[in-house]
Amino acid sequence: MASEELKQQLKNMIVERLFLKVDPASIPDDANLMEAYGIDSVNLFEIVVGLEDEFGISLAEEDFSVEAFSTVEGIAVLVEHKQGG
Amino acid sequence: MDLTQEPVSLEIGGVPVRGISYQPPSPARTGLVLCDPFAEEKKSSENTLAALGRALAAGGFSAWHYDYRGTGDSGGDFEQFALEEWRDDLRAVIEQLRALSGLERVGLVGLRLGATLAAEIAPVVGACCLVLWEPLFEGRRYVRELNQRTAIKGMLTGSPREIASSGESRVAGSERSDQEGMDLGGYLLTPALLEQLGALRLAALPDLPALILECNGRGQVTTRAQALVAEAPQAQAQALVLEPFWQRVGLVNTSPLITATVQWLASLEADYG
């Protein structure tokens, strides 16, 4: 399980970058972002840019998987892995 | 008399370069050349750039918006051209405007790749001013982002992903090699284009009045823009809370960006007297 603080930071970043009209805290960790919030490839790219800009990680081709990017929990695990956590 | 909007064209290297001219009711003293972004970003920003052209004309400026060779309504195939030719296109357009229009001043307004190209050529063509919408600061990073977009699309569709970038090209799930370039949603990015994109770097602004406008969720100027402006006495940067419309398929209300641009240019015009 990824840290709660990181997941909240991710939710804030996702809401801000995608201009979602939701309270970041209301996003469940395990909600499917594509199904629940209509996130598409363009939005996912924005998330990737946000991860690199704000979380200091660099994503390689092998990091892109539906499993990792479907939920906040999945993204948080990926970020912690890339940060060496 | 109303604003006029009409097709225009010139020929560069035997290839027709076509665009749209936006003219105010009374003869303008300053003209602006609108410099396109790249590939899908161009498609997503067509409406905004057309609205900018009309707003500039309404503000008393002449505006010209041409398609680079190999793009839009201009002649040639996309794969035939790269940044060097598109810089030539902008230079030729400005040269022709100067020769035919009797304008006192010509400035440049660019978006993304167009902003970076505009900043590069502005001192060469003697531009009077520069407006940069979300310029690309690092071409190498931009190529990486193009790769990432391709990888994301591949991830969602389960299709093979082609990864290529200048200096660190690699291809996965595909037989294509990096020497063959990269297929970006139907745009074939040739090795030459990838190399030139990767070499782009906006490290300094020319010494002329310049405005960087950025769009993001925080309305905060990025550190990269701040650093550029800090070294350029005549430059300033602003950020607007605005979605990245150049990446959006749907319409985004970009009127705050257009208004900020026209107002800044009008303030410069007032300074000219």
Interface residues (C-beta under 8 A of the other chain):
Chain A: E16 R17 F19 D40 S41 V42 L44 F45 E46 V48 V49 L59 E61 F64 S65 V66 F69
Chain B: E145 N147 Q148 R149 A151 I152 K153 G154 M155 L156 R161 I163 R170 A172 N216 G217 R218 E243 P244 Q247 R248 V249
